[in-house]
Amino acid sequence: MQTLQQLQNGELKGAVSLKLSENLSHFPIEIFDLADTLEYLDLSFNKLDALPSDFGRLQKLKTFFCSENCFTVLPGVLADCPFLDIAGFKSNRIEKVPPASLNSNLRWLILTNNRITELPTHIGNCSRMQKLMLAGNRLTKLPATLAGCRNLELLRISANQLSEFPEWLLSMPKLSWLAFSGNPFSYKPTVHSLTAIDSGELEINQLLGEGASGVISKATWRHAGETTEVAVKIFKGAITSDGLPEDEMNACITAGNHQGLVELIGQIANHPENKKGLVMKLIPGSFYNLGLPPSLVSCTRDVFKPDLTLTPEHVLKIAGTIASVAEHLHCKGIMHSDLYAHNILIDDEANTLFSDFGAACFYDTANTTVADKLERLEVRAFGYLLDDLARLCNDTEHPDLKKLLVLKESCLSEQLMNRPTFQYLNAKFSGLK
């Protein structure tokens, strides 16, 4: 991270990227000295509530992050930057989104955790939009013009005030990742409790990882005279980009057991800070993430380590496991909503675990019209996974890989009901093993 002093001293001349976080209350005008070169600007974690009227002088700006500030209105001057591709205003105090603020060039817009009650109809003019993050606002409806964003692939509308599910979203040809839990319309099934495990029986040993929804640690569980090494996830309770942590926990519990899911052991009781948590079987250290989250360039598509390759047998094993897990989930009325390689863990034998229910949503399987469409929406995400796996395969001429590519094309059909079900896909991959 650079400093304001460096900027004011002229030490950053020619910079393509600038990140400043120094409790700024005003936009530093010296940033304009970089107008000829600046493409990436991050002013998150400051105290800004406005941008200068001549913000458009940053003619080469492509990415602008301004999260954790004090904006109450999305700035209209964003539209004055002709190449602005990504704008992030997460966790401000935004109540209004003026039509003028929606730069038609935007491909990725982040407005998570604000106070927005409605979106302007002009959003339909953002024809390049691929990723739209709206979780944790106060939206009571979505403008039907959003259907004009025909390139939209990922949409987060969880934790809003939507009284009805906007079924027209399911006609959007490329929509593949949709999260909508935590709304008044959201289906709320009965969630059965797991075995209660007193927090006093758990000794936290080592941090394994931290995500938006919670902290995962390695722990020792002492019970009935025995000790067991387990994983413990303590939920933070705050809104995430995907939705509410409580919805994630309920989806994990309802999903139950499957060979392709991390086994749940119980729920934490009597936590000293009254936080909710799950106790899970410890994943062996031999497992690693298949993919990495999307980059600023790839937007909605995962990226992969350059040296990662897979045999055709391993490709089929991974795809078959995920198809089986997805069928299992949809039979229970759960849409994972984040079916990505970066949420898949594998080992060197291609044993596969599907994780991270942070965006998961419940739906009523009895409403077959909507249920069938929601499943096929997620099948498109599975199609992208098949595309990723095929690219990682070290034998592109393998006959079974060619069959996988045929299945991929059917999954990626822009006609929703032309896509296969997960039951069909699971059966197909079982036949290819």
C-alpha positions as CSV (number, residue, x, y, z in Angstrom):
1,M,0.0,0.0,0.0
2,Q,1.2,3.5,-0.9
3,T,1.0,6.6,1.3
4,L,-0.6,10.0,0.9
5,Q,2.8,11.6,1.6
6,Q,4.4,9.7,-1.3
7,L,1.5,10.8,-3.5
8,Q,1.9,14.5,-2.5
9,N,5.7,14.3,-2.9
10,G,5.3,13.2,-6.5
11,E,6.9,9.8,-5.8
12,L,4.1,7.9,-7.4
13,K,4.3,9.5,-10.8
14,G,3.4,7.1,-13.6
15,A,1.7,4.6,-11.2
16,V,-0.8,2.3,-12.8
17,S,-2.2,1.2,-9.4
18,L,-2.9,3.2,-6.2
19,K,-4.2,2.1,-2.8
20,L,-4.6,4.5,0.0
21,S,-6.2,3.9,3.4
22,E,-5.5,6.7,5.9
23,N,-8.9,7.8,7.3
24,L,-9.2,10.2,4.4
25,S,-12.2,12.5,4.6
26,H,-11.6,14.1,1.2
27,F,-10.5,12.8,-2.1
28,P,-6.8,13.7,-2.6
29,I,-6.6,16.0,-5.6
30,E,-3.1,14.8,-6.2
31,I,-4.6,11.5,-7.6
32,F,-5.3,13.5,-10.7
33,D,-1.5,13.8,-11.3
34,L,-1.7,10.1,-12.2
35,A,-4.5,10.5,-14.7
36,D,-2.4,9.6,-17.7
37,T,-1.5,6.1,-16.2
38,L,-3.9,5.1,-13.4
39,E,-6.0,2.0,-14.1
40,Y,-6.6,0.7,-10.5
41,L,-7.7,2.8,-7.6
42,D,-8.5,1.5,-4.1
43,L,-9.7,4.0,-1.5
44,S,-11.4,1.5,0.8
45,F,-11.4,1.9,4.6
46,N,-11.5,5.7,4.6
47,K,-14.1,8.2,5.6
48,L,-15.0,9.5,2.2
49,D,-18.6,10.6,1.4
50,A,-18.2,12.2,-2.0
51,L,-16.0,12.2,-5.1
52,P,-14.9,15.4,-7.0
53,S,-17.1,16.6,-9.9
54,D,-14.2,16.1,-12.3
55,F,-13.5,12.5,-11.2
56,G,-13.9,11.7,-14.9
57,R,-10.4,13.1,-15.5
58,L,-9.3,9.6,-14.6
59,Q,-9.9,8.5,-18.2
60,K,-7.9,5.3,-18.0
61,L,-9.4,4.0,-14.7
62,K,-10.7,0.4,-15.0
63,T,-11.1,-0.7,-11.4
64,F,-12.3,1.4,-8.5
65,F,-12.8,0.1,-4.9
66,C,-14.3,2.4,-2.3
67,S,-15.7,0.0,0.3
68,E,-16.0,0.8,4.0
69,N,-16.5,4.5,3.5
70,C,-19.4,6.9,4.3
71,F,-21.2,7.3,0.9
72,T,-25.0,7.7,1.1
73,V,-25.5,8.0,-2.7
74,L,-23.6,6.1,-5.4
75,P,-21.6,8.9,-7.1
76,G,-22.9,9.9,-10.5
77,V,-19.4,10.8,-11.7
78,L,-18.6,7.1,-12.0
79,A,-20.2,7.3,-15.4
80,D,-17.6,9.8,-16.5
81,C,-14.9,7.2,-16.6
82,P,-15.2,5.5,-20.1
83,F,-13.3,2.3,-19.3
84,L,-14.5,1.7,-15.8
85,D,-15.0,-2.1,-15.6
86,I,-15.3,-2.8,-11.9
87,A,-16.8,-0.6,-9.1
88,G,-16.9,-1.7,-5.4
89,F,-18.9,0.2,-2.8
90,K,-19.4,-2.5,-0.2
91,S,-20.3,-1.5,3.4
92,N,-21.0,2.2,2.9
93,R,-24.4,3.8,3.8
94,I,-25.7,4.0,0.3
95,E,-29.5,4.6,0.1
96,K,-29.8,5.8,-3.4
97,V,-28.4,4.7,-6.8
98,P,-29.1,7.5,-9.3
99,P,-29.5,6.4,-12.9
100,A,-26.5,8.6,-13.8
101,S,-24.2,6.6,-11.5
102,L,-24.6,3.4,-13.5
103,N,-21.7,3.4,-16.0
104,S,-22.9,1.3,-18.9
105,N,-19.4,-0.1,-19.3
106,L,-19.5,-1.9,-15.9
107,R,-18.9,-5.6,-15.9
108,W,-18.8,-6.1,-12.1
109,L,-20.6,-3.9,-9.5
110,I,-20.4,-4.5,-5.7
111,L,-23.0,-2.8,-3.5
112,T,-23.1,-5.4,-0.7
113,N,-24.2,-4.3,2.8
114,N,-25.7,-0.9,2.1
115,R,-29.2,0.6,2.6
116,I,-30.5,0.5,-1.0
117,T,-34.3,0.2,-1.4
118,E,-34.5,0.2,-5.1
119,L,-32.4,0.1,-8.3
120,P,-33.0,2.4,-11.3
121,T,-34.4,0.9,-14.5
122,H,-31.3,2.2,-16.2
123,I,-29.4,-0.8,-14.9
124,G,-30.8,-2.7,-17.9
125,N,-28.4,-0.5,-20.0
126,C,-25.4,-2.2,-18.4
127,S,-25.2,-4.8,-21.2
128,R,-21.6,-5.9,-20.2
129,M,-22.6,-6.7,-16.6
130,Q,-21.5,-10.2,-15.6
131,K,-21.4,-9.9,-11.8
132,L,-23.8,-8.0,-9.6
133,M,-23.5,-8.1,-5.8
134,L,-26.5,-6.8,-3.9
135,A,-26.7,-8.9,-0.7
136,G,-27.5,-7.1,2.6
137,N,-29.6,-4.2,1.3
138,R,-33.2,-3.2,1.6
139,L,-34.5,-4.0,-1.8
140,T,-38.2,-4.8,-2.0
141,K,-38.1,-5.6,-5.7
142,L,-35.8,-5.8,-8.7
143,P,-36.4,-3.7,-11.9
144,A,-37.6,-6.0,-14.7
145,T,-35.2,-4.1,-17.0
146,L,-32.4,-6.1,-15.3
147,A,-33.3,-8.8,-17.7
148,G,-31.6,-6.6,-20.3
149,C,-28.3,-7.6,-18.8
150,R,-28.1,-10.7,-20.9
151,N,-24.4,-11.3,-20.0
152,L,-25.2,-11.5,-16.2
153,E,-23.7,-14.7,-14.8
154,L,-23.5,-14.1,-11.1
155,L,-26.2,-12.4,-9.0
156,R,-26.3,-12.0,-5.2
157,I,-29.7,-10.7,-3.8
158,S,-29.6,-12.5,-0.4
159,A,-30.6,-10.7,2.8
160,N,-32.9,-8.1,1.3
161,Q,-36.6,-7.4,1.7
162,L,-37.9,-9.1,-1.5
163,S,-41.4,-10.4,-0.8
164,E,-41.6,-12.4,-4.1
165,F,-39.0,-14.4,-5.9
166,P,-38.4,-12.7,-9.3
167,E,-39.0,-15.7,-11.5
168,W,-38.1,-13.8,-14.6
169,L,-34.5,-14.1,-13.5
170,L,-34.6,-17.7,-14.5
171,S,-35.0,-16.7,-18.2
172,M,-31.7,-14.9,-18.2
173,P,-29.6,-17.0,-20.6
174,K,-26.2,-16.9,-18.9
175,L,-27.2,-16.7,-15.2
176,S,-25.3,-19.5,-13.4
177,W,-24.7,-18.5,-9.8
178,L,-27.7,-17.0,-8.0
179,A,-28.0,-16.5,-4.2
180,F,-31.3,-15.3,-2.7
181,S,-31.6,-16.6,0.9
182,G,-32.6,-14.4,3.8
183,N,-35.5,-12.6,2.0
184,P,-39.2,-12.6,3.2
185,F,-40.1,-14.9,0.2
186,S,-37.3,-17.4,1.1
187,Y,-38.4,-20.9,1.8
188,K,-37.7,-22.0,5.3
189,P,-37.7,-25.7,5.9
190,T,-37.6,-27.3,9.3
191,V,-33.9,-27.7,10.2
192,H,-33.2,-30.5,12.6
193,S,-30.5,-30.0,15.2
194,L,-27.4,-32.0,15.3
195,T,-25.8,-33.5,18.3
196,A,-25.0,-30.7,20.8
197,I,-21.3,-30.5,21.7
198,D,-20.5,-28.3,24.7
199,S,-17.8,-25.7,23.8
200,G,-16.0,-26.7,27.0
201,E,-15.2,-30.1,25.4
202,L,-13.4,-28.4,22.6
203,E,-9.8,-27.2,22.8
204,I,-8.9,-24.9,19.8
205,N,-5.4,-25.7,18.6
206,Q,-4.7,-24.1,15.3
207,L,-6.3,-21.7,12.8
208,L,-7.0,-23.4,9.6
209,G,-8.7,-20.6,7.7
210,E,-10.9,-17.6,7.9
211,G,-13.6,-16.6,5.4
212,A,-16.3,-14.0,5.3
213,S,-18.8,-16.0,7.3
214,G,-16.6,-17.5,10.0
215,V,-13.3,-18.9,11.3
216,I,-12.3,-22.6,10.9
217,S,-9.9,-24.1,13.4
218,K,-8.4,-27.4,14.2
219,A,-9.5,-28.6,17.7
220,T,-9.4,-31.5,20.1
221,W,-12.7,-32.8,21.2
222,R,-12.6,-34.5,24.6
223,H,-15.7,-36.6,25.2
224,A,-16.6,-39.9,27.0
225,G,-13.0,-40.5,27.9
226,E,-11.8,-40.2,24.3
227,T,-10.1,-37.5,22.3
228,T,-10.8,-36.7,18.7
229,E,-9.1,-34.3,16.3
230,V,-11.9,-32.2,14.6
231,A,-12.5,-29.0,12.7
232,V,-14.6,-26.3,14.2
233,K,-16.3,-23.5,12.4
234,I,-17.4,-20.5,14.4
235,F,-19.8,-18.2,12.5
236,K,-19.2,-14.5,12.7
237,G,-22.9,-13.5,12.4
238,A,-22.3,-10.5,10.0
239,I,-23.6,-10.2,6.5
240,T,-21.3,-11.5,3.8
241,S,-21.2,-10.9,0.1
242,D,-23.2,-14.2,-0.3
243,G,-25.7,-13.8,2.5
244,L,-26.3,-14.6,6.2
245,P,-24.1,-17.0,8.1
246,E,-27.2,-18.6,9.8
247,D,-28.5,-19.6,6.4
248,E,-25.2,-21.2,5.6
249,M,-25.3,-23.2,8.8
250,N,-28.8,-24.4,8.2
251,A,-27.9,-25.5,4.7
252,C,-24.9,-27.4,5.9
253,I,-27.1,-29.2,8.5
254,T,-29.9,-30.0,6.0
255,A,-27.4,-31.3,3.4
256,G,-26.6,-34.2,5.7
257,N,-24.1,-36.8,4.8
258,H,-22.6,-37.7,1.4
259,Q,-19.2,-39.0,0.4
260,G,-18.5,-35.8,-1.4
261,L,-19.3,-33.5,1.6
262,V,-17.4,-32.8,4.7
263,E,-18.9,-34.9,7.5
264,L,-20.7,-33.0,10.2
265,I,-20.4,-34.2,13.8
266,G,-22.4,-31.7,15.8
267,Q,-23.4,-28.2,16.7
268,I,-21.6,-26.2,19.4
269,A,-23.5,-25.4,22.5
270,N,-22.8,-23.0,25.3
271,H,-20.3,-20.9,23.4
272,P,-18.9,-18.2,25.7
273,E,-19.8,-15.5,23.3
274,N,-23.1,-17.1,22.3
275,K,-21.9,-17.7,18.8
276,K,-23.1,-20.5,16.6
277,G,-20.7,-23.1,15.3
278,L,-20.3,-26.5,13.7
279,V,-18.0,-29.4,14.5
280,M,-16.8,-31.3,11.5
281,K,-14.6,-34.2,10.6
282,L,-11.1,-33.0,10.0
283,I,-10.1,-33.0,6.4
284,P,-6.8,-34.7,5.8
285,G,-3.9,-32.4,5.0
286,S,-3.5,-34.1,1.6
287,F,-6.5,-32.2,0.3
288,Y,-6.1,-28.9,-1.5
289,N,-8.3,-26.5,-3.4
290,L,-8.9,-27.4,-7.0
291,G,-9.1,-23.8,-8.2
292,L,-8.5,-20.3,-7.1
293,P,-11.2,-17.6,-6.9
294,P,-11.9,-15.4,-10.0
295,S,-9.4,-12.6,-10.7
296,L,-10.3,-9.1,-11.6
297,V,-9.8,-10.0,-15.2
298,S,-11.7,-13.4,-15.2
299,C,-14.6,-11.9,-13.2
300,T,-16.8,-14.9,-12.9
301,R,-14.5,-17.7,-13.9
302,D,-12.0,-19.4,-11.6
303,V,-8.3,-19.3,-12.2
304,F,-5.9,-22.2,-11.7
305,K,-2.3,-22.7,-10.8
306,P,-0.3,-22.9,-14.0
307,D,1.3,-26.2,-13.2
308,L,-1.9,-28.0,-12.4
309,T,-2.9,-30.9,-14.7
310,L,-5.3,-33.8,-14.3
311,T,-5.6,-37.2,-15.9
312,P,-8.8,-38.0,-17.8
313,E,-9.6,-40.5,-15.0
314,H,-9.2,-37.8,-12.3
315,V,-11.3,-35.4,-14.4
316,L,-14.1,-37.9,-14.6
317,K,-13.9,-38.8,-10.9
318,I,-14.1,-35.1,-9.8
319,A,-17.0,-34.3,-12.2
320,G,-18.8,-37.5,-11.1
321,T,-18.5,-36.7,-7.4
322,I,-19.8,-33.1,-7.9
323,A,-22.7,-34.3,-10.1
324,S,-23.6,-36.8,-7.3
325,V,-23.4,-34.2,-4.6
326,A,-25.4,-31.7,-6.6
327,E,-28.1,-34.3,-7.2
328,H,-28.2,-35.0,-3.5
329,L,-28.5,-31.3,-2.6
330,H,-31.3,-30.6,-5.1
331,C,-33.2,-33.6,-3.9
332,K,-33.3,-31.8,-0.5
333,G,-34.2,-28.4,-2.0
334,I,-30.8,-26.9,-1.6
335,M,-29.1,-24.8,-4.3
336,H,-25.4,-24.4,-3.5
337,S,-25.2,-21.2,-5.5
338,D,-21.4,-21.2,-5.6
339,L,-20.5,-24.2,-7.6
340,Y,-16.9,-23.4,-8.4
341,A,-13.6,-25.2,-8.5
342,H,-12.3,-23.0,-5.7
343,N,-14.9,-24.6,-3.4
344,I,-13.8,-28.1,-4.3
345,L,-11.1,-29.9,-2.4
346,I,-9.2,-32.8,-4.0
347,D,-6.2,-35.0,-3.2
348,D,-3.7,-36.7,-5.5
349,E,-6.1,-39.6,-6.1
350,A,-8.9,-37.1,-7.1
351,N,-11.0,-37.9,-4.0
352,T,-13.3,-34.9,-3.9
353,L,-15.1,-32.8,-1.3
354,F,-17.5,-30.0,-2.1
355,S,-17.4,-27.2,0.5
356,D,-18.5,-23.7,1.4
357,F,-22.3,-23.3,1.8
358,G,-22.1,-19.5,2.3
359,A,-24.4,-18.7,-0.7
360,A,-26.6,-21.8,-0.4
361,C,-30.4,-21.3,-0.7
362,F,-33.4,-23.4,0.2
363,Y,-36.3,-23.8,-2.2
364,D,-39.6,-25.7,-2.2
365,T,-39.2,-28.9,-4.2
366,A,-43.0,-29.2,-4.3
367,N,-43.1,-26.1,-6.6
368,T,-41.8,-28.1,-9.5
369,T,-42.0,-25.3,-12.0
370,V,-39.5,-23.2,-10.1
371,A,-37.6,-26.1,-8.7
372,D,-36.8,-27.6,-12.1
373,K,-35.6,-24.2,-13.3
374,L,-33.4,-23.5,-10.3
375,E,-31.7,-26.9,-10.7
376,R,-31.0,-26.2,-14.3
377,L,-29.6,-22.8,-13.5
378,E,-27.0,-24.4,-11.3
379,V,-26.4,-27.0,-14.0
380,R,-24.9,-24.1,-16.1
381,A,-22.4,-23.5,-13.3
382,F,-21.6,-27.2,-13.5
383,G,-21.0,-26.8,-17.2
384,Y,-18.4,-24.1,-16.5
385,L,-16.7,-26.6,-14.1
386,L,-16.6,-29.2,-16.8
387,D,-15.0,-26.6,-19.1
388,D,-12.4,-25.9,-16.5
389,L,-11.7,-29.6,-15.9
390,A,-11.4,-30.3,-19.6
391,R,-8.8,-27.5,-19.9
392,L,-6.8,-29.0,-17.1
393,C,-6.8,-32.5,-18.7
394,N,-3.5,-33.8,-20.0
395,D,-5.0,-36.0,-22.6
396,T,-7.4,-34.1,-24.8
397,E,-7.9,-37.0,-27.2
398,H,-9.2,-39.4,-24.6
399,P,-12.6,-40.7,-25.8
400,D,-14.3,-40.2,-22.4
401,L,-13.1,-36.6,-22.3
402,K,-14.9,-36.0,-25.7
403,K,-18.1,-37.3,-24.1
404,L,-17.6,-34.9,-21.2
405,L,-17.3,-32.0,-23.7
406,V,-20.6,-33.0,-25.2
407,L,-22.2,-32.9,-21.7
408,K,-20.5,-29.6,-21.1
409,E,-22.2,-28.1,-24.2
410,S,-25.7,-29.3,-23.1
411,C,-25.1,-27.8,-19.6
412,L,-24.1,-24.4,-21.0
413,S,-27.2,-24.2,-23.3
414,E,-28.7,-20.7,-23.1
415,Q,-32.1,-22.3,-23.2
416,L,-32.7,-23.2,-19.5
417,M,-34.9,-26.2,-20.0
418,N,-32.6,-27.7,-22.6
419,R,-30.0,-28.3,-19.9
420,P,-29.9,-31.8,-18.3
421,T,-30.8,-32.5,-14.7
422,F,-28.1,-33.5,-12.1
423,Q,-29.7,-36.9,-11.9
424,Y,-29.1,-37.4,-15.6
425,L,-25.5,-36.1,-15.3
426,N,-24.8,-38.3,-12.3
427,A,-25.9,-41.3,-14.2
428,K,-23.8,-40.3,-17.2
429,F,-20.7,-39.9,-15.2
430,S,-21.3,-43.1,-13.3
431,G,-21.2,-44.8,-16.7
432,L,-17.9,-43.2,-17.7
433,K,-16.0,-44.3,-14.6
